[in-house]
Protein backbone atom coordinates (compact mmCIF):
# COMPACT_ATOMS: atom_id res chain seq x y z
CA UNK A 1 0.00 0.00 0.00
CA UNK A 2 1.31 3.42 -0.95
CA UNK A 3 1.71 5.81 1.96
CA UNK A 4 -0.31 8.90 1.18
CA UNK A 5 0.47 10.67 4.43
CA UNK A 6 -1.58 8.22 6.48
CA UNK A 7 0.52 8.95 9.56
CA UNK A 8 -0.78 12.52 9.38
CA UNK A 9 -4.20 11.91 7.90
CA UNK A 10 -6.75 9.62 9.53
CA UNK A 11 -9.06 10.38 6.60
CA UNK A 12 -6.52 9.19 4.02
CA UNK A 13 -5.85 6.12 6.17
CA UNK A 14 -9.53 5.21 6.22
CA UNK A 15 -9.90 5.65 2.47
CA UNK A 16 -6.84 3.47 1.84
CA UNK A 17 -8.07 0.83 4.30
CA UNK A 18 -11.39 0.70 2.44
CA UNK A 19 -9.59 0.34 -0.91
CA UNK A 20 -7.52 -2.56 0.47
CA UNK A 21 -10.59 -4.22 1.97
CA UNK A 22 -12.51 -3.94 -1.30
CA UNK A 23 -9.54 -5.33 -3.25
CA UNK A 24 -9.29 -8.29 -0.87
CA UNK A 25 -13.04 -8.96 -1.06
CA UNK A 26 -12.90 -9.09 -4.87
CA UNK A 27 -10.09 -11.69 -4.97
CA UNK A 28 -10.94 -15.20 -6.02
CA UNK A 29 -13.62 -14.10 -8.48
CA UNK A 30 -16.70 -13.94 -6.23
CA UNK A 31 -20.09 -13.55 -7.96
CA UNK A 32 -20.42 -10.25 -9.85
CA UNK A 33 -23.23 -8.91 -7.62
CA UNK A 34 -21.01 -9.43 -4.57
CA UNK A 35 -18.15 -7.56 -6.25
CA UNK A 36 -20.52 -4.71 -7.09
CA UNK A 37 -21.86 -4.65 -3.52
CA UNK A 38 -18.29 -4.21 -2.27
CA UNK A 39 -17.65 -1.56 -4.93
CA UNK A 40 -20.69 0.31 -3.65
CA UNK A 41 -18.91 0.66 -0.30
CA UNK A 42 -16.07 2.45 -2.05
CA UNK A 43 -18.44 4.82 -3.81
CA UNK A 44 -20.15 5.63 -0.51
CA UNK A 45 -16.78 6.45 1.07
CA UNK A 46 -15.61 8.38 -2.00
CA UNK A 47 -18.79 10.45 -1.92
CA UNK A 48 -18.61 11.21 1.79
CA UNK A 49 -14.95 12.19 1.67
CA UNK A 50 -15.51 14.36 -1.42
CA UNK A 51 -18.43 16.04 0.33
CA UNK A 52 -16.37 16.70 3.46
CA UNK A 53 -13.56 18.11 1.31
CA UNK A 54 -16.07 20.38 -0.42
CA UNK A 55 -17.40 21.63 2.91
CA UNK A 56 -14.19 21.98 4.94
CA UNK A 57 -11.01 21.82 2.85
CA UNK A 58 -8.71 24.83 2.93
CA UNK A 59 -8.33 24.65 -0.83
CA UNK A 60 -11.69 24.63 -2.64
CA UNK A 61 -11.72 22.73 -5.91
CA UNK A 62 -14.46 22.15 -8.44
CA UNK A 63 -13.77 18.42 -8.52
CA UNK A 64 -15.02 17.83 -4.96
CA UNK A 65 -18.75 18.23 -5.70
CA UNK A 66 -18.38 16.48 -9.07
CA UNK A 67 -16.87 13.40 -7.42
CA UNK A 68 -19.40 13.55 -4.59
CA UNK A 69 -22.25 13.59 -7.11
CA UNK A 70 -20.89 10.73 -9.24
CA UNK A 71 -20.11 8.59 -6.19
CA UNK A 72 -23.53 9.15 -4.61
CA UNK A 73 -25.41 8.47 -7.85
CA UNK A 74 -23.40 5.33 -8.49
CA UNK A 75 -23.94 4.06 -4.94
CA UNK A 76 -27.68 4.62 -5.31
CA UNK A 77 -27.77 2.91 -8.72
CA UNK A 78 -25.92 -0.11 -7.31
CA UNK A 79 -28.34 -0.22 -4.37
CA UNK A 80 -31.28 -0.19 -6.78
CA UNK A 81 -29.81 -2.87 -9.07
CA UNK A 82 -28.54 -5.19 -6.32
CA UNK A 83 -31.32 -4.70 -3.79
CA UNK A 84 -31.25 -3.83 -0.11
CA UNK A 85 -30.66 -7.38 1.14
CA UNK A 86 -27.33 -7.79 -0.70
CA UNK A 87 -26.26 -4.26 0.17
CA UNK A 88 -26.96 -4.80 3.88
CA UNK A 89 -24.98 -8.04 3.82
CA UNK A 90 -21.88 -6.33 2.40
CA UNK A 91 -22.02 -2.84 3.91
CA UNK A 92 -19.05 -3.05 6.29
CA UNK A 93 -17.73 0.44 6.88
CA UNK A 94 -20.75 2.16 5.36
CA UNK A 95 -23.47 1.93 7.98
CA UNK A 96 -25.07 5.24 8.90
CA UNK A 97 -23.15 5.36 12.18
CA UNK A 98 -19.82 4.67 10.44
CA UNK A 99 -20.50 7.32 7.79
CA UNK A 100 -21.39 9.94 10.41
CA UNK A 101 -18.20 9.10 12.30
CA UNK A 102 -16.13 9.35 9.11
CA UNK A 103 -17.66 12.74 8.34
CA UNK A 104 -16.89 13.93 11.89
CA UNK A 105 -13.28 12.71 11.65
CA UNK A 106 -12.94 14.40 8.27
CA UNK A 107 -14.38 17.67 9.46
CA UNK A 108 -12.06 17.78 12.48
CA UNK A 109 -9.03 16.90 10.37
CA UNK A 110 -9.80 19.37 7.61
CA UNK A 111 -10.28 22.29 9.98
CA UNK A 112 -6.56 21.99 10.78
CA UNK A 113 -5.36 20.87 7.34
CA UNK A 114 -2.80 22.27 4.94
CA UNK A 115 -2.63 22.02 1.16
CA UNK A 116 -0.21 19.10 1.60
CA UNK A 117 -2.73 17.31 3.82
CA UNK A 118 -5.37 17.67 1.10
CA UNK A 119 -2.92 16.18 -1.41
CA UNK A 120 -2.53 13.11 0.84
CA UNK A 121 -6.30 12.64 0.92
CA UNK A 122 -6.48 13.11 -2.84
CA UNK A 123 -3.80 10.44 -3.25
CA UNK A 124 -5.88 8.04 -1.19
CA UNK A 125 -8.95 8.80 -3.34
CA UNK A 126 -6.87 8.12 -6.47
CA UNK A 127 -6.03 4.70 -5.03
CA UNK A 128 -9.69 4.07 -4.21
CA UNK A 129 -10.78 5.08 -7.71
CA UNK A 130 -8.16 2.80 -9.28
CA UNK A 131 -9.26 -0.11 -7.09
CA UNK A 132 -12.91 0.42 -8.02
CA UNK A 133 -12.00 0.60 -11.70
CA UNK A 134 -9.93 -2.59 -11.44
CA UNK A 135 -12.77 -4.60 -9.92
CA UNK A 136 -15.74 -3.20 -11.89
CA UNK A 137 -14.26 -2.71 -15.36
CA UNK A 138 -13.81 -6.39 -16.22
CA UNK A 139 -17.40 -7.23 -15.18
CA UNK A 140 -18.83 -5.06 -17.96
CA UNK A 141 -17.16 -7.30 -20.55
CA UNK A 142 -18.41 -10.65 -19.25
CA UNK A 143 -21.15 -11.76 -21.67
CA UNK A 144 -22.43 -14.47 -19.35
CA UNK A 145 -23.62 -11.86 -16.84
CA UNK A 146 -27.16 -10.52 -16.98
CA UNK A 147 -27.47 -7.22 -18.86
CA UNK A 148 -28.48 -5.33 -15.70
CA UNK A 149 -25.31 -6.43 -13.90
CA UNK A 150 -23.09 -5.65 -16.90
CA UNK A 151 -24.74 -2.24 -17.24
CA UNK A 152 -24.28 -1.50 -13.54
CA UNK A 153 -20.63 -2.55 -13.80
CA UNK A 154 -20.13 -0.27 -16.80
CA UNK A 155 -21.59 2.73 -14.97
CA UNK A 156 -19.54 1.90 -11.86
CA UNK A 157 -16.34 1.63 -13.91
CA UNK A 158 -17.04 4.98 -15.57
CA UNK A 159 -17.65 6.61 -12.17
CA UNK A 160 -14.50 5.02 -10.75
CA UNK A 161 -12.50 6.50 -13.61
CA UNK A 162 -13.99 9.93 -12.87
CA UNK A 163 -13.03 9.61 -9.18
CA UNK A 164 -9.52 8.50 -10.14
CA UNK A 165 -8.95 11.18 -12.77
CA UNK A 166 -10.56 14.13 -10.97
CA UNK A 167 -8.21 13.72 -8.03
CA UNK A 168 -5.18 13.57 -10.32
CA UNK A 169 -4.79 9.87 -11.16
CA UNK A 170 -4.41 10.71 -14.83
CA UNK A 171 -1.24 12.66 -13.98
CA UNK A 172 -3.00 15.80 -15.06
CA UNK A 173 -2.80 17.07 -11.52
CA UNK A 174 -5.48 19.23 -10.06
N, C-alpha and C positions, 0 to 999 in steps of 0.2 A: 504494500500500500504506500502510495506517495504521501509524504508529509506535507500537508498544505497549511502549516502553522497550527496543527492541532494542539500543540502544547500551550498555545496562546488563545485558541479559539474553540470553546466548547461547541459552538454551533457547527463549525467545520468538522469537528470530530464526530458529531452526531450524523451529519450528512454522509461522511465517509463510512461510518459504521453501517448505515443503512445500505449504502452501495455494496459493501462487502457481503452483508447478509442476503441481499437480493441475488447477488452473483452466486453465492453458495446454494441458495434455494433452487436456482435454475440448473444446477449441475445434474448430470445424469438423465437429462431429457425427460423431465416430468411432463404430464399432460399439458397441452397448450393453455387451457383455461387456468391451470394452477400457476403457470409462468406469468400469465397476464394479471392474475390476482396479486402476485408478488410485485410485478411492475407497477401496479396501481399504488402500492405503498410508496414507491419512489416518487411518483407524480404528486402524491399528497404532500410528502416532505418537501419536494421541490417547489410546490406552490406556496406552502406556508413560509418557507425560508425566503422566497422571492417577495412575498407580501411583507414580511418583517423588514427586509432590506428596503423596500419601497417606503415603509413608514418611518424607519429609524436610522437608516444609514447616513453617515456624514456626507458621502458623495451620492447625489441623486442621479440615477441613470434611467433612461427610457426603457431599458431592457427588463427592469424589475417587474413592472406591471404586465409586460408582454408575456414573460415567462410564467408569472403567477396565473394569468388567464389561460394560457395553453395547458399548464399542469392541472388546473382545476377542471377545465372542460374535459380533458382526457381522463382524469380520475372518475368523473361523473359518467362519461361514456362507458368506461370499463365496468363500473358498478351496474349500469343499466344492462349491458350485454351479458355479464357474468352472473348477475343476481346477488341479492343480499346474503344468501346463505354462504356462498363461496367466499364472498368478500369478508364476512365475519370470521370465517375459519382461518383466513390468512391475513389478518389485519395487524399483526404484531408491529408495535411502534406507531400505529396510526389511530388508536382509539381517541375519542374526544379528550380524555384526560391527558393522554400523552401529547396530543397536538397543542393543547393549552399550555402545558408545561414547556414544550419546545418554543412556543411563541414568547413565553415569559423569559426563558433563558436568552433567546435572541434579542429581545428588547433590552434586557439588562446589559448584555454584551455590547450591543451596538451603540448604546448611549455613551460608552467609553471608548469607542473604536477609532482607529485611524484608517487612512486610505490603504495602508498595508494589510490591516486586519480584514478589510473588505475583499482585498485580492485573495487572501487565504480562503475565505468563504466561497468566492467565485471559483477558485481552483477545485474545491470540494464539489461544487455544483457541476463543474465540467466533468469530473469523474463520475458523478451520478448520472448525468446525461449520457455519457459513453456507455456505462453499464446498461442503462435502459435500452439504448439502441442495440447493443450487442445481444440482448436476450429477446427483444421483440422483433427486430428486423428479419431474422430468418423464418419466423413463424408466418409472415405474410406470403412467403414463397412456397409453402407446403401445400400442394394441391389436395392432399387427403383430408385437410381440415375443413370444417364447415365454412361457408362463405362469411358468416357473421364473425367468426373467430379470426379468419384471415383479414377481414376488413378492420376489425378492432386492432389487430396487431399492426396493420399498415398505419393507421392513425396514430397509434402509440409510438411507433418508430419515427414517424414524422415529428411528433411533439418532442420526443427525446432528442432528435437532431436540433430542434430549435433551442431546447434548454442548453445543450452542449455548445452550440455555436454562439448564442447570445451572451454567454458568459466568457467567451474567448477561446473555446476549444478548436475553432477553425484557424487559430493563430492570427486572426484579424485583430485581436486585442479588443478592447472596449470600444 
